[in-house]
Amino acid sequence: MASSHSTPIGLRFGAELEVLTGSRANEHMEWYLTANELSKELESVQVKNHEVTITNQMMQNKRGMELVSPILDFQDQRTWHWHMDTVWWVLSAKFNTSSTPQCSTHVHISPTQGSWTLAHVKRVAKAVLYYERSIDTLLPQERRQNIWAQSNRHNTITNPQTIATLFTWIDGARDIPYIALIMCAFSKDSQYGRDVGKTQDFVHNVFRWNFMPLTKGSMGTIELRQPPGSSNAAATKLWVTFAASFIQGAVLFGDGLNGTQPPTLESFRDLLINGAIQSGVADYSALNQLFEGKAQLPPGAYNLEELSPQDLTNLKAKAAQSNITVEKFKKLYGYR
């Protein structure tokens, strides 16, 4: 793979794990009692954590919970692997935990030192657009048709354009917030846009790769929202490694992508594995296994169904919680 003459960067991350879980020892009638017990169990094994409820619906003494990790150094594989292994030991030994098609694993990435440069964000944006269908190929169908992980390539700005045109726009961008708009544009004319009174197309976070935190400049994160929910430590570690390796590969090789040529799984694998190697990943066999038996999906939109009234209600509720997300990751965003 042709290099863009960049050098590897240090990366840090925060992960959000959505799970369905319930105490093995207690039948709690309120979600916060489950959350409190989970916090105490994690603290007892020296794991820093923060968790919030996803839904108040209880299923067989289980509740939807979201666990948010502290900020971890991706290059310090031993430490963050221990963290995820320990979290999942608690979720398995002390709790009855599972995943559902509605669950997901989100990974926020930012540079370990300093902040994103404009050149870094341009390369990542181009790789995200170019390899969207390659990534889709590796993921379950429900993660290609999910309102919380919509297509960057087929948003209201990018959909009418060719990849070559989008590359030209991105290369010519003078600031990072402009790239965030290209990557995560939501239409003012959509039902959601009209309902919330938008008069211009706007940035939203409900895309496969969320660049919304970068609307504030270079100190934000880039968030991968597309992976499915995790049901064990291996799955969580896989998606963290996937996100960081892709970002690293994009930083290194994003300028070498040819927008006039279609992507292939082979070139995508090269970018991903080289990103892993340059990030210090010693065992990338799990990444390779994602490609087994897969053939590149054809280009085109991913056929997301129209938003239902309940979907619109949920989107509005999530938007109202944006200050919570910023608070959870304020250190990662660089704010004090």
C-alpha positions in Angstrom: 0.0 0.0 0.0 1.3 3.4 -1.0 2.2 5.6 2.0 1.0 9.1 2.4 4.3 10.0 3.9 2.7 10.3 7.3 3.9 8.8 10.6 1.9 6.8 13.1 0.2 8.7 15.9 -0.6 7.7 19.4 -4.3 7.0 20.0 -6.5 7.0 23.0 -10.1 5.8 23.3 -13.2 5.6 25.3 -15.7 2.7 24.7 -19.5 2.6 25.3 -20.9 -0.9 25.8 -24.7 -1.4 25.5 -25.8 -4.7 27.1 -28.8 -6.4 28.6 -27.9 -7.4 32.2 -29.2 -8.3 35.6 -27.8 -9.2 38.9 -27.4 -12.9 39.6 -27.8 -12.3 43.4 -30.7 -9.8 43.5 -34.0 -9.2 41.7 -34.0 -5.4 41.5 -37.2 -3.6 40.7 -35.6 -0.4 39.7 -32.9 0.1 37.1 -30.7 2.4 39.4 -30.4 -0.5 41.9 -28.9 -2.7 39.2 -26.6 0.2 38.2 -25.5 0.8 41.8 -24.7 -2.9 42.3 -22.8 -3.0 39.0 -20.8 0.1 40.0 -19.9 -1.4 43.3 -18.8 -4.7 41.8 -16.6 -2.9 39.2 -15.1 -0.7 41.9 -14.3 -3.8 44.0 -12.0 -5.0 41.2 -10.5 -1.6 40.7 -12.3 -0.7 37.5 -13.2 2.9 37.0 -16.6 3.2 35.2 -19.6 5.1 34.6 -22.9 3.6 33.5 -26.3 4.9 32.6 -29.6 3.2 31.7 -30.6 2.7 28.1 -34.2 1.6 28.8 -36.4 1.1 31.7 -37.9 -2.1 30.2 -37.1 -5.2 32.2 -36.8 -8.5 30.6 -36.3 -11.6 32.8 -34.7 -9.4 35.5 -32.4 -7.8 32.9 -32.2 -4.2 32.0 -30.6 -2.3 29.1 -27.5 -0.7 30.5 -24.7 1.4 28.9 -21.2 1.1 30.4 -18.7 3.9 29.5 -15.1 3.2 30.0 -12.5 5.7 31.2 -10.1 7.1 28.7 -7.5 4.5 27.8 -4.2 4.4 25.9 -4.7 2.2 22.9 -0.9 1.5 22.6 -0.9 0.2 26.2 -2.5 -3.0 25.1 -1.8 -4.8 28.4 -3.7 -2.2 30.5 -6.7 -1.8 28.4 -7.1 -5.5 27.6 -7.0 -6.1 31.4 -9.7 -3.5 31.8 -12.0 -5.1 29.3 -11.4 -8.6 30.6 -12.1 -7.5 34.1 -15.3 -5.7 33.2 -16.6 -8.7 31.4 -15.6 -11.0 34.3 -17.9 -8.9 36.5 -20.7 -8.9 33.8 -20.4 -12.7 33.5 -19.7 -13.9 37.1 -21.8 -11.4 39.0 -24.5 -10.6 36.4 -26.4 -12.4 33.8 -25.4 -10.4 30.7 -26.3 -10.8 27.0 -26.6 -8.7 23.8 -29.4 -8.1 21.4 -29.7 -6.7 17.9 -30.6 -3.4 19.4 -27.3 -3.2 21.3 -24.1 -1.7 19.9 -20.5 -1.0 20.8 -19.3 2.6 20.3 -15.6 3.6 20.3 -14.4 7.2 20.6 -10.9 7.9 19.2 -8.6 10.9 19.6 -4.8 11.5 19.5 -2.9 10.7 22.7 -0.9 13.9 22.4 -2.2 17.2 21.2 -5.2 17.2 18.9 -6.3 16.3 15.5 -4.7 18.1 12.6 -6.6 19.1 9.6 -4.5 16.7 7.5 -5.4 13.8 9.8 -9.1 14.5 9.7 -9.0 14.8 5.9 -7.4 11.4 5.6 -9.8 9.7 8.0 -12.8 11.3 6.2 -11.7 10.0 2.8 -11.1 6.5 4.1 -14.5 6.4 5.8 -16.3 7.4 2.6 -14.2 5.2 0.4 -14.4 2.0 2.5 -17.9 2.3 3.8 -19.2 -0.6 1.8 -16.1 -2.7 2.7 -16.9 -2.1 6.4 -20.6 -2.9 5.8 -19.5 -6.2 4.3 -18.0 -7.3 7.6 -20.9 -6.3 9.8 -24.4 -7.8 10.4 -27.2 -6.6 8.2 -28.9 -4.9 11.1 -25.9 -2.7 11.5 -26.2 -1.5 7.9 -29.9 -0.5 8.5 -29.8 1.2 11.8 -31.0 4.8 12.5 -28.2 5.2 15.1 -25.5 4.3 12.5 -26.6 5.9 9.3 -24.5 6.1 6.1 -21.8 8.8 5.9 -21.5 8.1 2.1 -25.3 8.6 1.6 -26.1 11.6 3.8 -27.9 14.6 2.4 -24.6 16.2 1.2 -22.6 13.2 0.1 -25.2 11.1 -1.6 -25.5 13.1 -4.9 -21.7 13.3 -5.3 -19.0 10.9 -6.7 -16.2 9.8 -4.4 -13.8 11.7 -6.6 -15.8 15.0 -6.1 -16.0 14.4 -2.3 -12.2 13.8 -2.2 -11.8 17.2 -3.9 -14.0 18.9 -1.4 -12.3 17.3 1.5 -8.8 18.1 0.2 -9.9 21.7 -0.3 -11.4 22.1 3.2 -9.9 24.9 5.3 -11.2 23.8 8.7 -12.2 20.7 10.5 -15.9 21.7 11.3 -16.5 21.9 7.5 -15.4 18.3 7.1 -17.6 17.3 10.1 -20.6 18.8 8.1 -19.8 16.9 5.0 -19.4 13.6 6.9 -22.5 13.9 9.2 -25.0 16.1 7.4 -28.6 15.7 8.3 -31.2 17.4 6.1 -33.2 20.4 7.2 -36.0 19.1 5.1 -36.2 15.7 6.8 -39.1 15.1 9.2 -36.7 15.4 12.1 -35.2 18.6 10.7 -38.6 20.2 10.3 -39.8 19.0 13.7 -36.8 20.6 15.5 -37.0 23.8 13.4 -33.8 23.5 11.4 -33.4 26.1 8.6 -30.1 24.7 7.2 -28.6 21.2 6.9 -26.9 20.4 10.2 -24.5 18.0 11.8 -25.9 15.1 13.7 -24.2 12.2 15.6 -26.3 9.3 14.2 -23.8 8.2 11.6 -21.5 5.2 11.2 -18.5 7.4 11.9 -19.6 10.4 14.1 -17.6 13.6 13.4 -20.0 15.8 15.4 -17.5 16.4 18.3 -15.2 18.0 15.7 -17.7 20.8 15.1 -15.9 22.5 18.0 -12.5 22.1 16.4 -9.6 19.8 16.7 -10.0 18.7 20.3 -13.0 16.3 19.7 -13.2 12.6 19.1 -14.1 10.6 16.0 -16.6 7.9 17.1 -17.3 4.6 15.4 -21.0 3.8 16.1 -21.6 0.9 13.7 -20.3 -2.3 15.5 -22.9 -4.7 17.0 -23.3 -5.2 20.7 -20.6 -7.2 22.6 -21.4 -10.3 24.4 -17.9 -11.0 25.8 -14.5 -9.4 26.2 -13.1 -10.7 22.9 -15.9 -8.9 21.0 -15.3 -5.6 22.8 -11.5 -5.8 22.3 -12.1 -6.6 18.6 -14.2 -3.5 17.9 -11.8 -1.2 19.9 -8.9 -2.6 17.9 -10.9 -2.3 14.6 -11.7 1.4 15.2 -8.2 2.4 16.3 -6.5 0.3 13.5 -8.8 1.9 10.9 -8.0 5.4 12.1 -4.3 4.7 12.2 -4.4 3.2 8.7 -6.4 6.2 7.4 -3.9 8.6 8.9 -1.0 6.7 7.2 -2.6 5.9 3.9 -5.7 8.0 3.3 -3.9 10.4 0.9 -3.1 7.4 -1.3 -6.7 6.4 -2.0 -7.9 6.8 -5.6 -11.4 8.1 -5.7 -11.9 7.1 -9.3 -11.3 3.4 -8.5 -13.7 1.2 -6.6 -12.5 -0.2 -3.2 -11.7 -3.9 -2.7 -11.7 -6.0 0.5 -8.1 -6.8 -0.2 -7.0 -3.1 -0.1 -9.2 -2.5 2.9 -7.6 -5.4 4.8 -4.2 -4.0 3.9 -5.1 -0.6 5.4 -6.6 -2.1 8.5 -3.9 -4.6 9.3 -1.1 -2.1 8.6 -2.9 0.4 10.9 -2.9 -2.3 13.6 0.7 -3.1 13.1 1.7 0.5 13.2 -0.3 0.9 16.4 1.6 -1.9 18.1 -1.0 -4.6 17.8 0.9 -7.9 18.1 -2.1 -10.3 17.5 -4.4 -9.1 14.7 -5.8 -12.6 13.9 -9.3 -11.5 15.1 -9.2 -8.7 12.5 -8.3 -11.1 9.8 -11.1 -13.5 10.8 -13.7 -10.7 10.0 -12.8 -11.1 6.3 -13.2 -14.9 6.1 -15.8 -15.9 3.6 -16.8 -12.3 2.8 -17.2 -10.7 -0.7 -17.3 -7.0 -1.2 -20.9 -5.6 -1.2 -21.9 -3.7 -4.3 -21.9 0.1 -4.1 -25.1 2.0 -3.3 -27.3 3.1 -0.5 -27.9 0.7 2.4 -31.7 0.8 2.2 -32.5 2.3 5.6 -36.2 2.2 6.2 -38.1 5.4 6.7 -38.1 6.7 10.3 -41.1 5.8 12.2 -42.8 8.2 14.6 -41.2 6.3 17.5 -37.8 6.6 15.8 -38.3 10.4 15.6 -39.2 10.6 19.2 -36.1 8.6 20.1 -33.9 10.8 18.0 -35.2 13.9 19.8 -34.7 12.3 23.2 -31.1 11.4 22.3 -30.4 14.9 21.0 -31.6 16.3 24.4 -29.0 14.1 26.0 -26.0 15.4 24.0 -24.8 17.4 27.0 -24.5 14.1 28.9 -22.3 12.6 26.1 -20.0 15.7 26.2 -19.8 15.5 29.9 -18.8 11.8 29.8 -16.0 12.5 27.4 -15.0 16.0 28.3 -11.5 15.0 29.1 -11.2 13.2 25.8 -12.7 16.2 24.0 -10.0 18.3 25.6 -12.4 20.6 27.6 -12.0 21.4 31.3 
